[in-house]
Amino acid sequence: MRARLHLIGRSGSRSLLPWAFVSQIAFVFPGQGSQYVGMGQALAEASPAAAAVFRAADEALGEELSRLSFEGPQEQLDLTVNAQPAILATSIAYLRALAESLDRELPAPAFYAGHSMGQYSALVSAGVLSLADGLRLVRERGRQMQASAPDGAMAAIIGLSDDRVAELEAAGQALGVFTIANRNSPGQIVVSGERVAVEGAAEKARELGAKRALVLMVSVAAHSPLMALAAERMRVTLADVTFADPRAPLLANADARPLETGEEARSELVDHLTRGVDWIAAVERMSAAGVTKFIEIGPGKVLTGLIKRIAPDAEGYALDDQSAPGRISVPAFLDPTATATGATA
């Protein structure tokens, strides 16, 4: 397996790689919910660079995060304090395996964008945070989120007309703390807040014509005012961490504005705990700036699917491909000599 992955990036002249595409490329990173038992295992077996990331993650956290990622059990992996660092480690393992397969350092893309905790993966990729700092920070973020709102809840609302969202929000807020946490794609939002408000809003969404309204199996109310305590505690934690300027702009979760300094990135990691994720705005901004190729770096391919619903003409490439050698599929446009073509959706 190691030899097979190595050969993907071992043919022809490296100087001819088509980096003229860079202005058309965005690197995007998934958030919590993308985790699955076994993620990164085949990759680490095939790629020395990926294996080194998992060893570094185990060392940084002082525990075998790699074993939990590879072997589970699922219920332990799904805990916020475990899922977030495991996703970050897997995402950076894919990033470094991609560079290894191409036999050279990856250039900075036009944009980096992370969905929720995927911002941490994006910041490590962009050189803003070290891998060790990123891992320790998402572990602490998970702890603080779980402690901040023990009776919080979230629900996915699918197929609700955009012109009924304001009515849904008003109905939820009449029952308690409630907000629109994520705008994921046209017709797909996630709501967050106190459990009674979220459960009542899910019922209201069905009345308003939603195709599905599913209360999620999570114990946190992410991206809501209930995360205020977690945000303030993370502000204190983040103050002691070094933040470099990103290699290329990172898009803010709430409003998709470009973040171009380390200090802006530091503030983002506080602000996004209590504000929503507007993934639609992020994809639209990148598309408007000329991005046509989105590379999803991390476990699964959820973002690739969302991007195609937001920008149907865009090309989406998920590196995580079950059918590819080492479970990594290298987009052909990055290396015309590669045997893998990239997974699109």
C-alpha positions in Angstrom: 0.0 0.0 0.0 2.8 2.4 0.8 4.5 1.8 -2.5 1.2 2.3 -4.4 0.5 5.7 -2.8 4.1 6.8 -3.3 3.9 6.0 -7.1 0.9 8.3 -7.5 3.2 11.3 -7.2 6.4 9.7 -8.6 6.2 10.0 -12.4 7.5 12.8 -14.7 8.8 16.2 -13.9 7.7 17.9 -10.7 8.6 21.3 -12.2 5.7 21.0 -14.7 2.9 20.8 -12.1 0.1 23.1 -13.2 0.1 25.5 -10.3 -1.5 28.2 -12.6 -4.7 26.7 -11.2 -4.0 28.0 -7.7 -6.2 31.1 -8.1 -9.1 28.8 -8.9 -8.6 26.5 -5.9 -10.0 26.6 -2.4 -9.2 24.2 0.4 -12.2 23.4 2.6 -12.3 21.4 5.8 -15.2 19.6 7.4 -16.5 19.9 11.0 -18.0 17.7 13.6 -20.3 15.1 12.3 -17.8 14.0 9.6 -16.1 11.5 11.9 -16.4 7.8 11.5 -14.5 4.8 13.0 -11.6 3.8 10.8 -11.0 7.3 9.4 -7.4 7.8 8.5 -6.4 4.2 9.2 -5.8 3.1 5.6 -4.2 6.5 4.9 -1.7 6.1 7.7 -0.9 2.6 6.5 -0.1 3.9 3.0 1.4 7.3 3.8 4.4 7.9 6.1 3.5 11.6 6.2 -0.1 10.8 7.4 1.2 8.3 10.0 3.5 11.0 11.4 0.5 13.3 11.9 -1.3 10.7 13.9 1.8 10.0 16.0 2.2 13.7 16.6 -1.5 14.0 17.6 -1.1 11.1 20.2 2.0 12.9 21.6 0.3 16.3 21.8 -2.7 15.0 23.6 -0.9 12.4 25.7 -3.3 9.6 24.6 -3.9 7.3 21.7 -6.3 9.5 19.7 -5.2 7.5 16.6 -6.5 4.2 18.1 -9.8 5.8 18.9 -10.0 7.1 15.3 -9.0 3.8 13.8 -10.8 1.4 16.1 -13.5 3.3 17.9 -15.9 2.6 19.6 -18.2 5.0 17.7 -19.9 6.4 20.9 -16.5 7.5 22.3 -15.4 9.0 19.0 -18.7 10.9 18.7 -18.0 12.8 22.0 -17.3 16.4 21.2 -14.0 16.3 23.1 -12.8 13.4 21.0 -14.5 14.0 17.6 -13.0 17.5 17.1 -9.3 16.6 17.6 -9.7 13.4 15.7 -11.2 15.2 12.7 -8.4 17.8 12.8 -5.7 15.1 12.9 -7.4 13.2 10.0 -7.7 16.4 8.0 -4.0 17.4 8.4 -3.0 13.8 7.7 -4.9 14.0 4.3 -3.3 17.4 3.6 0.3 16.1 4.2 -0.4 12.8 2.3 -1.5 14.9 -0.6 1.7 16.9 -0.6 3.7 13.6 -0.2 1.9 12.1 -3.2 2.8 15.1 -5.4 6.3 15.0 -4.1 6.4 18.7 -3.2 5.0 21.3 -0.8 1.5 22.4 -1.7 1.1 26.1 -2.7 -1.4 28.2 -0.8 -4.8 28.1 -2.4 -6.9 31.2 -3.2 -8.9 30.6 0.1 -9.1 28.4 3.1 -12.5 27.7 4.6 -13.5 25.5 7.5 -17.0 24.5 8.5 -17.3 25.2 12.3 -14.4 23.4 14.0 -13.0 22.8 10.5 -11.7 26.4 11.0 -9.0 24.9 13.2 -8.0 22.5 10.5 -7.9 25.4 8.1 -5.7 27.4 10.4 -3.2 24.6 10.8 -3.2 24.2 7.0 -2.7 27.9 6.5 0.3 28.0 8.9 -1.6 30.1 11.5 -1.4 27.5 14.2 0.9 24.6 14.8 -0.6 21.1 14.7 0.1 20.6 18.4 -1.6 23.9 19.3 -4.5 23.2 17.1 -5.1 19.8 18.6 -4.9 21.0 22.2 -7.2 24.0 21.4 -10.0 21.9 19.8 -9.8 19.5 22.8 -10.3 22.4 25.1 -13.0 23.8 22.8 -14.9 20.5 23.1 -14.6 20.5 26.8 -15.9 24.1 27.1 -18.7 23.5 24.7 -20.0 20.4 26.6 -19.8 22.3 29.9 -21.4 25.5 28.7 -24.9 24.3 27.8 -25.7 20.9 29.2 -29.4 21.1 28.2 -28.7 22.4 24.7 -29.8 20.8 21.4 -29.6 21.2 17.7 -31.8 20.1 14.8 -31.4 19.8 11.0 -34.2 21.3 9.0 -34.4 20.1 5.4 -36.6 21.3 2.6 -38.0 24.4 4.3 -38.6 27.3 2.0 -36.3 30.3 2.6 -39.3 32.6 3.0 -40.5 30.6 6.0 -37.2 30.6 7.9 -37.9 33.9 9.7 -41.2 32.5 10.9 -39.5 29.4 12.2 -36.9 31.5 14.0 -39.6 33.6 15.7 -41.5 30.4 16.8 -38.3 29.0 18.3 -37.4 32.2 20.1 -40.9 32.4 21.7 -40.0 29.1 23.4 -36.5 30.0 24.7 -33.0 30.6 23.5 -33.0 29.7 19.8 -31.0 30.7 16.7 -30.2 29.6 13.1 -26.8 28.0 13.6 -25.9 26.9 10.1 -27.0 27.8 6.6 -25.5 24.8 4.9 -27.0 24.8 1.4 -30.3 25.9 -0.2 -33.1 24.2 1.7 -30.8 23.0 4.5 -30.3 24.8 7.8 -29.4 23.7 11.4 -31.0 25.3 14.4 -29.5 25.5 17.9 -30.5 26.6 21.4 -32.4 25.3 24.5 -33.8 21.9 24.0 -37.4 22.9 24.6 -37.1 25.6 21.9 -35.3 23.3 19.4 -37.8 20.5 19.8 -40.7 22.9 19.5 -39.2 24.5 16.4 -38.7 21.1 14.8 -42.4 20.5 15.1 -43.1 24.0 13.7 -40.8 23.4 10.8 -42.9 20.4 9.7 -46.0 22.5 9.9 -44.3 25.1 7.7 -43.6 22.6 5.0 -40.1 21.2 5.8 -39.5 17.8 4.3 -37.5 16.7 7.4 -36.9 18.1 10.9 -34.5 15.9 12.8 -33.3 16.7 16.4 -29.6 15.7 16.3 -28.0 13.3 18.8 -25.7 16.0 20.3 -25.6 17.5 23.8 -24.3 21.0 22.8 -26.0 24.0 21.3 -23.2 25.1 19.0 -23.2 28.5 17.4 -25.8 29.9 19.8 -25.9 32.4 22.6 -25.7 29.4 25.0 -22.0 29.1 24.1 -21.2 32.5 25.6 -19.4 31.0 28.6 -17.4 28.7 26.3 -16.5 31.7 24.1 -15.1 33.7 27.1 -13.1 30.8 28.4 -11.7 30.1 25.0 -10.8 33.8 24.7 -8.5 33.4 27.7 -7.0 30.2 26.4 -6.4 31.6 23.0 -4.6 34.6 24.4 -1.6 32.5 25.3 -1.2 30.9 21.9 0.9 32.2 19.0 -1.1 33.0 15.8 0.8 33.7 12.6 -0.7 35.4 9.5 -2.4 32.9 7.1 -0.7 32.0 3.8 -4.0 33.0 2.1 -7.3 34.4 3.3 -9.5 32.4 5.6 -13.2 33.0 5.4 -15.1 33.9 8.6 -17.9 31.5 9.5 -20.6 34.0 10.2 -20.3 36.4 7.3 -17.6 34.9 4.9 -15.4 38.0 5.3 -11.7 37.3 4.5 -9.4 37.0 7.5 -5.9 38.0 6.6 -4.0 38.3 10.0 -3.4 36.1 12.9 -5.2 38.4 15.2 -8.3 38.3 13.0 -8.1 34.5 13.1 -7.8 34.5 16.9 -11.0 36.6 17.2 -12.8 34.3 14.8 -12.2 31.3 17.0 -14.0 33.1 19.8 -16.8 34.8 17.8 -17.8 31.7 15.8 -18.8 29.8 19.0 -21.8 32.1 19.5 -22.5 33.1 15.9 -23.7 31.0 13.0 -22.0 29.3 10.1 -23.1 30.7 6.7 -21.6 28.1 4.4 -23.7 29.4 1.5 -22.1 32.8 1.8 -18.7 31.3 2.0 -19.0 29.2 -1.2 -20.7 32.1 -3.0 -17.9 34.5 -2.0 -15.2 32.1 -3.2 -17.1 31.4 -6.5 -17.5 35.1 -7.1 -13.7 35.5 -6.6 -13.0 33.0 -9.4 -12.7 29.7 -7.5 -13.9 26.8 -9.6 -12.2 23.9 -7.8 -13.0 23.0 -4.2 -10.8 20.4 -2.5 -12.3 18.9 0.6 -9.5 17.9 3.0 -10.6 15.6 5.8 -12.9 12.7 6.6 -16.0 12.1 4.3 -17.4 14.2 1.5 -20.2 16.2 3.1 -18.9 19.6 2.1 -18.4 18.5 -1.5 -22.1 17.6 -1.7 -23.1 21.0 -0.1 -20.9 22.9 -2.5 -22.5 21.3 -5.6 -25.9 22.4 -4.3 -24.7 26.0 -3.8 -22.6 26.3 -6.9 -23.7 23.6 -9.4 -21.0 24.5 -11.9 -18.2 24.1 -9.4 -15.9 21.1 -9.3 -15.7 19.4 -6.0 -13.0 16.9 -5.0 -13.1 14.9 -1.8 -9.7 13.4 -0.9 -11.3 10.7 1.2 -12.3 8.0 -1.3 -13.0 4.5 -0.1 -12.1 3.0 -3.5 -8.7 4.7 -3.9 -5.3 3.3 -2.8 -4.7 4.4 0.8 -8.2 5.9 0.7 -6.8 9.1 -0.8 -7.9 10.3 -4.3 -5.6 12.9 -5.8 -7.3 15.3 -8.1 -5.9 14.8 -11.6 -5.6 18.5 -12.3 -3.0 18.8 -9.5 -0.8 16.2 -11.2 -1.6 15.0 -14.7 0.7 12.0 -14.2 -1.3 10.7 -11.2 -3.3 7.5 -11.6 -6.1 8.8 -9.2 -8.6 11.3 -10.5 -10.3 12.7 -7.5 -13.8 12.1 -6.2 -16.4 14.5 -7.4 -19.9 15.1 -6.3 
